[in-house]
């Protein structure tokens, strides 16, 4: 069986639109990704997953 690489979740800062790879934690063999607490560029704490960014940006 071939191994499929796991995709890293990415997050976009809603203030300055910089994209970050999520930090990973592991619990019970499952990986969970999280955005930074605050954007290192602008300091804003608001992030959205990259997949949802287009929908959120148009709201």
Backbone as a ProteinNet text record, in pm:
[ID]
protein_1_A
[PRIMARY]
XXXXXXXXXXXXXXXXXXXXXXXXXXXXXXXXXXXXXXXXXXXXXXXXXXXXXXXXXXX
[TERTIARY]
84.6	0	89.1	59.8	139.5	106.6	206.4	188.3	149.6	42.6	1.2	50	128.2	178.6	65.1	79.9	-20.3	-6.6	-118.5	-118.6	-117.1	-28.9	-20	-130.1	-203.3	-303.9	-234.7	-287	-231.3	-336.6	-289.6	-377.1	-337.2	-436.6	-413.1	-450.5	-362.6	-393.2	-497.5	-606.9	-713.3	-676.8	-573.7	-533.6	-434.1	-328.3	-222.2	-207.4	-288.1	-293	-165.3	-81	36.6	-11.1	46.7	7.9	110.5	60.5	145.7	109.8	210.2	185.2	145.9	47.6	-0.1	101.8	103.6	184.6	115.6	192.9	133.8	149.9	43.2	47.6	-6.6	29.1	-14.8	-81.1	-201.1	-273.9	-333.9	-311.8	-369.5	-340.8	-222.4	-185	-242.9	-321.6	-380.4	-302.2	-281.5	-213.7	-318.2	-294.3	-383.1	-299.5	-349.9	-277.9	-346.4	-266	-316.1	-246.2	-318.8	-253.5	-169.6	-84	-10.1	-108.3	-64.8	-149.8	-174.3	-69.3	-76.3	12.2	-23.1	56.9	191.2	303.8	434.3	459.4	387.4	407.9	331.7	200.5	118.2	62.1	72.7	24.8	-122.1	-194.3	-337.4	-358.9	-457.7	-482.5	-585.2	-638.8	-745.9	-689.2	-715.1	-671.2	-788.9	-779.3	-877	-799.7	-854.5	-788.8	-781.9	-674.5	-652.5	-770.2	-824.4	-936.8	-1060.9	-1077.4	-1195.3	-1169.4	-1046.8	-1010	-1091.7	-1109.8	-1182.8	-1325.6	-1388.9	-1525.8	-1530.6	-1433.7	-1429.9	-1393.6	-1303.1	-1258.4	-1371.1	-1465.9	-1574.4	-1692.7	-1690.2	-1799	-1792.5
-118.1	0	124.3	216.2	338.7	435	506.4	606.3	740	799.6	932.9	1035.5	1132.9	1232.9	1315.5	1349.2	1429.7	1575.9	1641.5	1782.2	1869.9	1966.7	2062.1	2166.1	2195.4	2300.5	2435.8	2528.1	2662.3	2762.5	2871.6	2975	3110.6	3198.4	3331.9	3434.6	3530.5	3641.2	3729	3757.7	3837.9	3985.9	4029.7	4169.5	4195.6	4115.9	4144.8	4037.9	3932.6	3826.2	3743.2	3741.4	3654.4	3512.7	3413	3273.7	3199.8	3117	3040.4	2893	2806.7	2664.3	2647.2	2564.6	2544.5	2470.7	2503.9	2429.6	2296.5	2192.3	2059.7	2008.7	1950	1878.2	1738.7	1644.1	1507.1	1456.5	1401.3	1341.8	1210.7	1104.7	974.3	931.3	961.4	923.8	1012.2	1111.9	1205.3	1335.7	1393.2	1523.4	1633.9	1742.8	1858.3	1981.4	2064.9	2185.4	2307.9	2407.9	2529.1	2651.1	2763.2	2886.8	2946.2	3042.1	3111.4	3184	3213.9	3290.4	3431	3493.1	3627.1	3626.7	3708.8	3719.8	3785.9	3721.2	3781.5	3910	3931	4049.5	4170	4151.7	4266.8	4257.8	4141.2	4125.6	4089.2	4078.2	4047.2	3899.6	3868.2	3729.3	3657.3	3723.6	3665.6	3591.5	3459.3	3374.6	3294.6	3253.6	3165	3059.9	2937.8	2834.2	2877.7	2842	2882.9	2843.8	2724.3	2677.9	2766.5	2829.2	2912.3	3060.4	3097.1	3237.6	3312.6	3255.5	3325	3356.3	3261.4	3283.7	3389.3	3387.4	3483.5	3622.6	3631.8	3761.3	3832.8	3756.5	3817.8	3860	3819	3856.1	4001.4
0	0	0	-87.3	-98.5	14.2	57.2	162.2	99.5	148.6	101.7	202.7	159.6	254	313.2	438.9	507.3	465.2	443.8	405.7	530.2	531.9	641.8	624.1	729.6	722	722.8	643.2	635.2	680.7	738.8	792.2	736.6	715	661.6	767.9	791.4	881.5	813.1	881.9	821	809.6	879.9	873.8	761.1	752.5	653.9	546	550.1	449.7	436.5	537.8	538.4	569.4	501.4	519	603.7	696.5	787.1	781.3	791.3	811.7	957.3	981.1	1117.4	1202.5	1330.5	1426.7	1450.3	1468.6	1483.6	1625.8	1677.2	1803.8	1777.2	1861.7	1842.3	1968.9	1952.4	2063.8	2016.2	2089.3	2057.8	1914	1864.3	1729.2	1620.5	1656.7	1561.7	1563.4	1444.7	1436.9	1426.8	1497.8	1495.8	1463.3	1374.3	1333.8	1393.7	1428.1	1491.1	1432.2	1417.2	1371.5	1485	1453.2	1559.3	1652.5	1773.6	1866.1	1812.1	1762.6	1702.5	1578.4	1480.1	1358.7	1392.1	1361.1	1387.1	1308.1	1197.7	1114.8	1170.3	1195.2	1234.7	1376.4	1440.3	1577.1	1589.8	1479.2	1483.8	1519.8	1603.6	1641.8	1553.8	1450.6	1369	1247.7	1242.8	1131.8	1079.9	955.3	894.6	815.8	808.1	729.3	583.1	515.8	377.4	287.8	305.9	224.2	239.4	354	381.4	356.1	321.2	309.8	205.8	88	-18.8	26.6	91.1	138	247.8	336.7	448.1	396.2	298.9	247.8	173.7	118.9	43.9	131.4	258.3	350.4	389.7
[MASK]
+++++++++++++++++++++++++++++++++++++++++++++++++++++++++++

